[in-house]
Amino acid sequence: MSTPEDREQVTETYRLQAKKKIAALWESISFRPFRRGVWLLDTALRQPEELMQARHAELCALGTAFQLPPSA
């Protein structure tokens, strides 16, 4: 699915898929849905910090790969 160029072109289906992807990211670093779109994180846990570091490393690797010239 490509990103619409114009805000007016964003469909409800696109919004729902984007929300699902964002929710999956939040859950991957230990946020939990509370209610009405609010997500909570237990800051007493060490796990979220470790998971955020892992997501950051993945993002850095993706950024580095994006900058490399395409291989022939």
BELNORBEL-V183281 format. One record per residue. D_FIRST is the distance of its C-alpha to the first C-alpha in whole Angstrom. Layout:
[[D_FIRST] [D_FIRST]]
This chain:
[[0] [4] [7] [9] [12] [15] [15] [16] [13] [11] [12] [13] [11] [8] [11] [12] [9] [10] [14] [14] [12] [15] [18] [17] [18] [21] [22] [22] [25] [27] [26] [27] [26] [29] [28] [26] [24] [26] [26] [29] [30] [33] [35] [38] [35] [35] [32] [30] [31] [31] [27] [26] [28] [26] [22] [24] [25] [22] [20] [23] [23] [19] [20] [23] [21] [19] [22] [24] [24] [22] [25] [26]]
